[in-house]
Amino acid sequence: MVAAVAVVLIALRVGNPGITAGCSTGTGSQRYTLSPAQAQNASIIAAVAARKGLPDHAVTVALAAALQESRLTDLASGDRDSVGLFQQRPSQGWGTPAQLQDPNYASTAFYNRLEQLPGWQSMAVTEAAQAIQHSAAPDAYARWEPEARTLAIALSGEVAAGLTCRLTGFTGAAPPPGELVAAAASEFGAPSLGVTVDQKRGWAVATWAVAHAEAYHLRAVAFQGWTWTASSGVWARGPIFESVVTVAT
């Protein structure tokens, strides 16, 4: 039985301004790099699946679709009236342009249609994605399946410390701490920071926090005896620092 633990955020100083910012997941030849913004969008897609109680296969399908359609970028325009991560079209009943540029809404809309697709749980990733997206290139999603699966494993908490980002600093004013807590609760569907969670959920939340680190000026994330710091860009074993701040709703 997995012991219950808490996800916490801790404050440290970001250094190494000469290092390029970026995120990565996977190992060896299956290592994939993303920008912090791409990682944040991917983590939202995974969190929404968790909120809806969907299996990791759904996350892989959604990530493959978003990688093909937008490279995990929240696009303001596209082919005809397509917008957002999945290039969904308002004229096809997906929602308003403003709604579809909200990754939380867009991911929810994608999963809602996926759930209505008979047998999607056993479909190949590219087949399920095409059935939702109706792309002119129906086999295009297959090329993204390895990356999508690797991301899904990391962001769904199947592995510990599955995603890491190295950040060189932050620009602008930091959002109020309550905004991060609210975002986590909205995307996961329940309070998720500073509360007791099991191991899989905890790693899902911890990697979500790392993926949101640039946007919310997070300098470190700790979970289950591991600590990620923005300046090092790695997860390392170590004690919880005295400056720990537990984020709670």
C-alpha positions as CSV (number, residue, x, y, z in Angstrom):
1,M,0.0,0.0,0.0
2,V,1.4,3.4,-1.0
3,A,1.9,5.8,1.9
4,A,0.1,9.2,1.7
5,V,2.4,12.2,1.2
6,A,2.1,15.8,0.3
7,V,3.3,17.9,-2.6
8,V,5.0,21.1,-1.5
9,L,6.6,24.1,-3.2
10,I,9.8,25.6,-1.9
11,A,11.5,29.0,-2.6
12,L,15.1,29.1,-3.9
13,R,17.0,31.6,-6.0
14,V,17.3,30.9,-9.7
15,G,20.8,31.3,-11.1
16,N,22.9,30.2,-14.1
17,P,21.5,32.9,-16.5
18,G,23.7,31.7,-19.3
19,I,21.9,28.3,-19.6
20,T,19.1,28.0,-22.1
21,A,15.7,27.3,-20.6
22,G,13.9,24.2,-21.6
23,C,12.2,21.0,-20.5
24,S,12.7,17.3,-21.3
25,T,11.3,13.9,-20.6
26,G,12.2,10.3,-21.3
27,T,15.6,8.6,-21.4
28,G,18.3,7.8,-23.9
29,S,17.2,7.9,-27.5
30,Q,13.6,8.4,-26.3
31,R,14.4,11.7,-24.7
32,Y,12.3,14.6,-25.9
33,T,12.7,18.3,-25.4
34,L,10.0,21.0,-25.1
35,S,9.8,24.7,-24.3
36,P,8.4,25.6,-20.9
37,A,5.2,26.7,-22.6
38,Q,4.8,23.4,-24.5
39,A,5.4,21.5,-21.2
40,Q,2.8,23.5,-19.4
41,N,0.2,22.8,-22.2
42,A,1.0,19.1,-22.1
43,S,0.6,19.0,-18.4
44,I,-2.8,20.6,-18.6
45,I,-3.9,18.0,-21.1
46,A,-2.8,15.3,-18.7
47,A,-4.4,16.9,-15.7
48,V,-7.8,17.3,-17.4
49,A,-7.7,13.5,-18.2
50,A,-7.1,12.9,-14.5
51,R,-10.0,15.1,-13.6
52,K,-12.2,13.1,-15.9
53,G,-11.0,9.8,-14.6
54,L,-9.6,8.8,-18.0
55,P,-6.8,6.2,-18.5
56,D,-3.3,7.1,-19.7
57,H,-4.2,5.9,-23.2
58,A,-6.5,8.9,-23.5
59,V,-3.6,11.2,-22.6
60,T,-1.4,9.7,-25.3
61,V,-4.2,10.2,-27.9
62,A,-4.7,13.8,-26.9
63,L,-1.0,14.6,-26.8
64,A,-0.4,13.0,-30.2
65,A,-3.3,15.1,-31.6
66,A,-2.0,18.3,-30.0
67,L,1.6,17.6,-31.1
68,Q,0.5,17.2,-34.7
69,E,-2.0,20.0,-34.8
70,S,0.0,22.7,-33.0
71,R,3.2,21.3,-31.6
72,L,1.6,21.9,-28.2
73,T,1.3,25.6,-28.9
74,D,-1.9,27.6,-28.1
75,L,-2.3,29.0,-31.6
76,A,-4.5,32.0,-32.2
77,S,-5.2,31.0,-35.7
78,G,-4.8,28.1,-38.2
79,D,-6.4,26.5,-41.2
80,R,-9.8,28.2,-41.8
81,D,-11.2,29.1,-38.4
82,S,-9.1,26.6,-36.4
83,V,-7.5,27.8,-33.1
84,G,-5.8,26.5,-30.0
85,L,-3.9,23.4,-29.1
86,F,-6.0,21.0,-31.1
87,Q,-6.9,23.4,-33.9
88,Q,-10.5,23.0,-33.1
89,R,-13.0,24.9,-35.2
90,P,-15.8,27.1,-33.8
91,S,-17.8,26.5,-36.9
92,Q,-17.8,22.8,-36.2
93,G,-19.3,23.3,-32.7
94,W,-16.2,23.0,-30.6
95,G,-16.7,26.3,-28.8
96,T,-15.9,30.0,-29.2
97,P,-12.4,31.1,-30.3
98,A,-11.8,32.4,-26.8
99,Q,-12.9,29.1,-25.2
100,L,-10.7,27.1,-27.6
101,Q,-7.7,29.1,-26.6
102,D,-8.1,28.0,-23.0
103,P,-6.1,24.8,-22.9
104,N,-8.3,23.5,-20.0
105,Y,-11.5,24.0,-22.1
106,A,-9.9,22.7,-25.3
107,S,-8.6,19.6,-23.6
108,T,-12.0,18.9,-22.0
109,A,-13.8,19.3,-25.3
110,F,-11.4,16.9,-26.9
111,Y,-11.9,14.3,-24.2
112,N,-15.7,14.7,-24.3
113,R,-15.7,13.7,-27.9
114,L,-13.2,10.9,-27.3
115,E,-15.4,9.4,-24.7
116,Q,-18.3,9.3,-27.2
117,L,-16.2,7.3,-29.6
118,P,-17.1,3.6,-29.4
119,G,-14.1,1.4,-28.6
120,W,-11.6,4.2,-28.3
121,Q,-9.9,2.5,-25.4
122,S,-8.6,-0.3,-27.7
123,M,-7.9,1.8,-30.8
124,A,-4.5,2.7,-32.1
125,V,-3.4,6.2,-31.1
126,T,-3.5,7.5,-34.6
127,E,-6.9,5.9,-35.3
128,A,-8.5,7.4,-32.2
129,A,-7.0,10.8,-32.8
130,Q,-8.1,10.9,-36.5
131,A,-11.7,9.9,-35.5
132,I,-11.8,13.0,-33.4
133,Q,-9.8,15.4,-35.5
134,H,-10.9,14.4,-39.0
135,S,-7.5,15.5,-40.4
136,A,-6.7,15.7,-44.1
137,A,-3.6,13.7,-43.2
138,P,-5.2,10.8,-41.2
139,D,-1.9,8.9,-40.5
140,A,0.1,12.0,-39.4
141,Y,-0.6,11.3,-35.7
142,A,1.3,8.1,-35.7
143,R,4.7,9.9,-35.9
144,W,4.0,11.6,-32.6
145,E,3.0,8.5,-30.7
146,P,6.4,7.7,-29.1
147,E,6.7,11.3,-27.8
148,A,3.1,11.4,-26.7
149,R,3.4,8.1,-24.8
150,T,6.6,9.2,-23.1
151,L,5.0,12.5,-22.0
152,A,1.8,10.7,-20.9
153,I,3.8,8.3,-18.7
154,A,5.6,11.2,-17.1
155,L,2.7,13.6,-16.7
156,S,0.3,11.0,-15.4
157,G,2.6,10.1,-12.6
158,E,3.4,6.6,-13.8
159,V,7.1,7.3,-13.2
160,A,8.9,9.4,-10.6
161,A,10.5,12.7,-11.6
162,G,9.5,12.0,-15.2
163,L,9.6,15.6,-16.4
164,T,12.3,18.3,-15.7
165,C,12.8,21.9,-16.7
166,R,15.8,24.2,-16.4
167,L,14.9,27.8,-16.1
168,T,17.2,30.8,-16.3
169,G,15.0,33.3,-14.5
170,F,11.6,34.9,-14.6
171,T,10.2,38.0,-16.2
172,G,7.4,40.2,-14.9
173,A,5.7,40.1,-11.6
174,A,5.0,36.7,-10.0
175,P,1.3,35.7,-10.1
176,P,-0.3,35.6,-6.6
177,P,0.2,32.1,-5.0
178,G,-3.5,31.6,-4.9
179,E,-3.6,31.5,-8.7
180,L,-1.4,28.4,-8.9
181,V,-3.5,26.7,-6.3
182,A,-6.7,27.6,-8.2
183,A,-5.2,26.4,-11.5
184,A,-4.3,23.1,-10.1
185,A,-7.7,22.6,-8.6
186,S,-9.4,23.6,-11.8
187,E,-7.3,21.4,-14.0
188,F,-7.2,18.3,-11.7
189,G,-10.7,18.9,-10.5
190,A,-9.9,19.0,-6.8
191,P,-7.4,20.7,-4.5
192,S,-4.0,19.2,-5.4
193,L,-1.2,21.3,-3.9
194,G,-0.4,21.1,-0.2
195,V,-2.9,18.2,0.4
196,T,-2.3,14.6,1.0
197,V,-2.0,12.5,-2.2
198,D,-1.0,9.0,-3.1
199,Q,2.2,8.3,-5.1
200,K,0.8,8.3,-8.7
201,R,-1.3,11.4,-8.1
202,G,1.6,13.0,-6.3
203,W,4.0,12.6,-9.2
204,A,1.3,13.8,-11.6
205,V,0.9,17.0,-9.5
206,A,4.6,17.4,-9.0
207,T,5.4,17.2,-12.7
208,W,2.5,19.5,-13.4
209,A,4.0,22.0,-11.0
210,V,7.4,21.8,-12.7
211,A,5.7,22.3,-16.1
212,H,4.0,25.4,-14.7
213,A,7.1,26.7,-13.0
214,E,8.0,29.4,-15.6
215,A,4.5,30.8,-15.7
216,Y,4.1,30.9,-11.9
217,H,7.7,31.7,-10.9
218,L,8.3,28.4,-9.1
219,R,11.9,27.9,-8.0
220,A,11.6,24.4,-6.7
221,V,9.2,21.5,-6.2
222,A,9.5,18.7,-3.7
223,F,7.8,15.4,-3.4
224,Q,8.5,12.1,-1.6
225,G,12.1,12.9,-0.7
226,W,12.9,14.3,-4.2
227,T,13.5,18.0,-5.0
228,W,13.5,19.7,-8.4
229,T,15.1,23.1,-8.6
230,A,14.7,25.5,-11.5
231,S,18.4,26.5,-11.4
232,S,19.7,22.9,-11.7
233,G,17.0,21.6,-13.9
234,V,17.1,18.1,-12.2
235,W,15.4,16.1,-9.5
236,A,17.7,15.2,-6.7
237,R,17.4,13.3,-3.4
238,G,17.8,15.5,-0.4
239,P,16.2,16.9,2.8
240,I,13.3,19.3,2.7
241,F,14.7,22.9,3.0
242,E,13.8,25.1,5.9
243,S,12.2,27.6,3.6
244,V,9.5,25.2,2.5
245,V,6.1,26.7,1.7
246,T,3.2,24.3,1.5
247,V,0.6,25.6,-1.0
248,A,-2.9,25.0,0.2
249,T,-6.3,26.2,-0.8
